[in-house]
Amino acid sequence: MNKSATFLLLSGLLAAAPAAKAQTAASETQAVQQTVTAFFDGMRRGDSTAVRRTLAPAAVFHGFGGKPGQPPTLEIESINGFLKAVGTPHPAVWDERVTFERVLIDAGLASVWTPYEFYLGSKFSHCGYDSFQLVKLADGWKIAHIIDTRRKEKCK
């Protein structure tokens, strides 16, 4: 192979590498977002089994907030209690609407930052930000940790 052909071949390979990485990053970002979306879709349907499928073993939930005029507190949320509440029939749909503001991925770890608004049926309840930590296990992306803020004012 002559020098110009070798140069063109190497140039083509080098030019294609960032595009391949971008495609992989985009597909991984989409897969992470699909896991978070499946979590909220299951919650909307009252399907605790669907929600559980999005969670990693030993997942942890935290809530950060408090009552107006009081210092904020960090609370551990019971995952089993949450799943039971999701699966117990309730009069209004639990509708948490998120916007994927930021998704960061390194190897098998992803961090997702999403502002949200929570509705009970069509009635606004509260808002805040969700922070998800996901891990990529043998069966795909799973939520390992959720922490959120909660407030009724200064939404978006």
N, C-alpha and C positions, 0 to 999 in steps of 0.2 A: 504494500500500500504506500502510495507516495505521501509526502509531508502535508500537502494541502488537503488530501482526502482524510488523513488522520486528524488534522486540525478541525475540519468540518465535523467529523464524527464526534470528537471530544466536545466541541462547542455545542453541538446538538444535545448531547447527553447532559452537559452542565446546564443548559437552558431548560431542559425538561425536568430536572430534579426539583426546583422550587415549585413548579406546577403540580408535580405529583404529591409533594408535601402539602400544598395548599388543598388539594382534593382530599387527601387523607384527613387533614385538620377539619375541613368542612364536614366530612361524613361523620367524624367523631363528635364534633360539636352538635350535629343534628341528632346523633344517637343519645347524647347526654340530654338534650332538650326533650327528646321523645320520652325518656324515663321520667323526667319531672312532669311532663304533660300527662303521662299515664297515671302518675300519682294523683293529680288533681282531677282527672277524668273519673278515676275510681271513687274519689271522694264525692264528686257530684252525683254519681250513680248510687251512692251508699253501699259500695261494693268493697268491703274490707279485705276480701281475698285479693282483688286486683291491686289494692293499695299495698298490701303485704308483699306482693311479687316485686314491687319496685324497691324494696328495702334490703340492705345488706344485713347479714346476721350481726347481732349486737349493735344495730343502729341506735343513735341517740338523738333525742329531740330536746331542744331548749327553747324557752320563751324569755324574751327580755322586754320588760316594760314595767308598768305599775299604774297606780291610780293617780289621777291629776293632783298635783300639789305634794306628792310623796316621791322620795327617791326611787329610781328604777331598781328592779330586782331581777335576778337571773333565776329562772325556775326550770327544773328538770321536768319534762313532760313524760308521762307513762305511755310508751308505745302501745302496750296492750290495751290500756284505757282508751287511747285515741282510736285504735282499730275497732274496739267494741262500740265506741260512740259513733264512728262512721257507719258501722253495720247495723246499728239500732235504728229502726224507722223513726224519722223525725218529720214534722209537718212541712218544713221548708228545705229546699235544696241548699246544700252547703256549696257555694260557688266562689272559689278563690280564683280571681282573674290576675294572671301574672304577665309581665312583659320581660322578655329575656334581654336584660340590659348588658350583661357581661358574662361570658363563658370562658374560663381559662382551663387549659388542659396541659398536663405534663405526664407522659407515659400513661399509667393507669389511674391517675388522680385528676379529678375535675372539680372546679369551684364555679358555682353559678350564683349570680347576684340578680335578684328580681324584685322590682317594686310590685306591690300587689294591692288589690282592693278585695275585701271579703263581703259577700252578700248572703243574706238569708233569704232565699227566693229572690225577689227583685228588690228587697230592702237593704240598703247599705248598712253594714255593721261596723267595720273598722278597716284600717289600712296599715301599711308599713313596708318593710323590706324583708324578704326571705334570703337567707344565705344557705346554700346547699353544698355539701361536700359529697362527692360521689367517687366510687372506686370501680374499676373495671375488673369484674370477676369472670370466671369461666363462662357464665351464662349472660354476660353483658354488664352494662353500667347499672349500678345499684346505689341507692342513697344511703350513705353512712352517717350523715349528721345534717340536721336542720336546726337553724336558729333563726328566730324572727323577732322583729319589733312590732309593736301593736299600739295604735292610737286611733282616735276618732276624728282628730282635726289635722290640719296642714297636710292633707293628702294631695299628692301630685301638685 
